[in-house]
Amino acid sequence: MLKEIETWAAEEFRSTNGQVEYLLQQALLARKKSAKKKKE
């Protein structure tokens, strides 16, 4: 999994840590959107 993240990060001109942070941020945003839809 780490190798895949490293490759993906390089493709998007990010560090590995930067890519992990980006992915976590996207997951949190998706979770918030999902929670909003459930409340409606």
PyMOL commands that place a pseudoatom at each C-alpha (Angstrom):
pseudoatom trace, name=CA, resn=MET, resi=1, chain=A, elem=C, hetatm=0, pos=[0.000, 0.000, 0.000]
pseudoatom trace, name=CA, resn=LEU, resi=2, chain=A, elem=C, hetatm=0, pos=[2.848, 2.375, 0.818]
pseudoatom trace, name=CA, resn=LYS, resi=3, chain=A, elem=C, hetatm=0, pos=[4.416, 1.886, -2.615]
pseudoatom trace, name=CA, resn=GLU, resi=4, chain=A, elem=C, hetatm=0, pos=[1.100, 2.721, -4.277]
pseudoatom trace, name=CA, resn=ILE, resi=5, chain=A, elem=C, hetatm=0, pos=[0.718, 5.885, -2.186]
pseudoatom trace, name=CA, resn=GLU, resi=6, chain=A, elem=C, hetatm=0, pos=[4.304, 6.884, -2.971]
pseudoatom trace, name=CA, resn=THR, resi=7, chain=A, elem=C, hetatm=0, pos=[3.669, 6.420, -6.697]
pseudoatom trace, name=CA, resn=TRP, resi=8, chain=A, elem=C, hetatm=0, pos=[0.386, 8.314, -6.543]
pseudoatom trace, name=CA, resn=ALA, resi=9, chain=A, elem=C, hetatm=0, pos=[2.027, 11.140, -4.588]
pseudoatom trace, name=CA, resn=ALA, resi=10, chain=A, elem=C, hetatm=0, pos=[4.796, 11.451, -7.170]
pseudoatom trace, name=CA, resn=GLU, resi=11, chain=A, elem=C, hetatm=0, pos=[2.224, 11.615, -9.974]
pseudoatom trace, name=CA, resn=GLU, resi=12, chain=A, elem=C, hetatm=0, pos=[0.478, 14.497, -8.200]
pseudoatom trace, name=CA, resn=PHE, resi=13, chain=A, elem=C, hetatm=0, pos=[3.711, 16.270, -7.200]
pseudoatom trace, name=CA, resn=ARG, resi=14, chain=A, elem=C, hetatm=0, pos=[3.174, 15.721, -3.473]
pseudoatom trace, name=CA, resn=SER, resi=15, chain=A, elem=C, hetatm=0, pos=[5.297, 14.162, -0.779]
pseudoatom trace, name=CA, resn=THR, resi=16, chain=A, elem=C, hetatm=0, pos=[4.116, 10.841, 0.600]
pseudoatom trace, name=CA, resn=ASN, resi=17, chain=A, elem=C, hetatm=0, pos=[3.036, 12.552, 3.831]
pseudoatom trace, name=CA, resn=GLY, resi=18, chain=A, elem=C, hetatm=0, pos=[1.289, 15.250, 1.826]
pseudoatom trace, name=CA, resn=GLN, resi=19, chain=A, elem=C, hetatm=0, pos=[-0.592, 12.600, -0.139]
pseudoatom trace, name=CA, resn=VAL, resi=20, chain=A, elem=C, hetatm=0, pos=[-1.692, 10.821, 3.040]
pseudoatom trace, name=CA, resn=GLU, resi=21, chain=A, elem=C, hetatm=0, pos=[-2.908, 14.132, 4.493]
pseudoatom trace, name=CA, resn=TYR, resi=22, chain=A, elem=C, hetatm=0, pos=[-4.774, 14.888, 1.263]
pseudoatom trace, name=CA, resn=LEU, resi=23, chain=A, elem=C, hetatm=0, pos=[-6.455, 11.479, 1.265]
pseudoatom trace, name=CA, resn=LEU, resi=24, chain=A, elem=C, hetatm=0, pos=[-7.480, 11.838, 4.901]
pseudoatom trace, name=CA, resn=GLN, resi=25, chain=A, elem=C, hetatm=0, pos=[-8.880, 15.291, 4.224]
pseudoatom trace, name=CA, resn=GLN, resi=26, chain=A, elem=C, hetatm=0, pos=[-10.917, 13.972, 1.278]
pseudoatom trace, name=CA, resn=ALA, resi=27, chain=A, elem=C, hetatm=0, pos=[-12.234, 11.101, 3.398]
pseudoatom trace, name=CA, resn=LEU, resi=28, chain=A, elem=C, hetatm=0, pos=[-13.303, 13.494, 6.150]
pseudoatom trace, name=CA, resn=LEU, resi=29, chain=A, elem=C, hetatm=0, pos=[-15.068, 15.776, 3.666]
pseudoatom trace, name=CA, resn=ALA, resi=30, chain=A, elem=C, hetatm=0, pos=[-16.885, 12.790, 2.141]
pseudoatom trace, name=CA, resn=ARG, resi=31, chain=A, elem=C, hetatm=0, pos=[-17.922, 11.655, 5.619]
pseudoatom trace, name=CA, resn=LYS, resi=32, chain=A, elem=C, hetatm=0, pos=[-19.310, 15.105, 6.455]
pseudoatom trace, name=CA, resn=LYS, resi=33, chain=A, elem=C, hetatm=0, pos=[-21.265, 15.208, 3.183]
pseudoatom trace, name=CA, resn=SER, resi=34, chain=A, elem=C, hetatm=0, pos=[-22.609, 11.726, 3.848]
pseudoatom trace, name=CA, resn=ALA, resi=35, chain=A, elem=C, hetatm=0, pos=[-23.681, 12.675, 7.378]
pseudoatom trace, name=CA, resn=LYS, resi=36, chain=A, elem=C, hetatm=0, pos=[-25.497, 15.752, 6.050]
pseudoatom trace, name=CA, resn=LYS, resi=37, chain=A, elem=C, hetatm=0, pos=[-27.456, 13.669, 3.549]
pseudoatom trace, name=CA, resn=LYS, resi=38, chain=A, elem=C, hetatm=0, pos=[-28.501, 11.215, 6.271]
pseudoatom trace, name=CA, resn=LYS, resi=39, chain=A, elem=C, hetatm=0, pos=[-29.866, 14.060, 8.408]
pseudoatom trace, name=CA, resn=GLU, resi=40, chain=A, elem=C, hetatm=0, pos=[-32.008, 15.422, 5.563]
for i in range(1, 40): cmd.bond("trace and resi %d" % i, "trace and resi %d" % (i + 1))
show_as sticks, trace
zoom trace
